[in-house]
C-alpha cells in the first residue's frame, strides 16, 4: 500500500524556518518523483517544489524565490522541504505527493498519483 506521511508543520513567526518531512512507503522510492503542494483557505492547491528521486532534478515555484529547498534521503525514503524566511502568505496545508507514472517531477497536481494527508503550516505576522 502506497503511503505518504507529512510532518513538521507548526506555528511560526514571520521570518522563521520550518522543515517539512515526507515519509514514503509502499513503492520503489527510486522510481518516483515527489512533489510538495500547498492549499490555503479559500484557494486552490498550488505546486511548491518537486524532486525526481532517480536523478535529483528539482523544480520550484517562482514565488518561492530561493526561500525553500527540497531534498531527499534515499536510504530513509524521505523527502524534505526546508522553508526559510517564512511569510504569512505561506500559511497553508502542505501536502506531499508521489508521481509513479512519469517520475519526472512537476508542479502540476494532475501528474501525481498518490497524496498524503497534509501538515499545517501557520505563519504569524
Secondary structure, 3 states (H helix, E strand, C coil): CCEEEEECCCEEECCCCEEEEEEEECCCHHHCEEEEEEECCCCCCEEEEEEECCCCCEEECHHHCCCEEEEEECCCCEEEEEECCCCHHHCEEEEEEEECCCCCCCCCHHHCCEECCCEEEEEEC
